[in-house]
């Protein structure tokens, strides 16, 4: 994973001491290719080929990209982990309660979100 040139207080992704550090670590362990740190809507984000696939909404909540069909299923299956606000209705993104999700489930969500945004050729070459 590529990192920004230097820690910078104007770049929230440069501060990896908070809850986003867990997200970054799990993405690294999963071996997601072509991932870089960045920001999206002023919050820390992970990008694949300059497209955000996951970002912090607030210190307890992660915004994760996902297919609408999958989103509906997950929201129904486990509302303790996954939810949406009116802002996200009809959009291929859902909210994840970081304090409630275990590392294995979060890793699965990161891989799925990465696949949603990665170029087809790059995604096809990823074995997970």
Helices and strands as residue ranges (DSSP letters): G 12-14, H 20-30, E 35-40, E 43-48, E 51-58, E 61-65, H 68-77, E 82-83, G 86-88, E 93-97, H 103-117, H 120-124
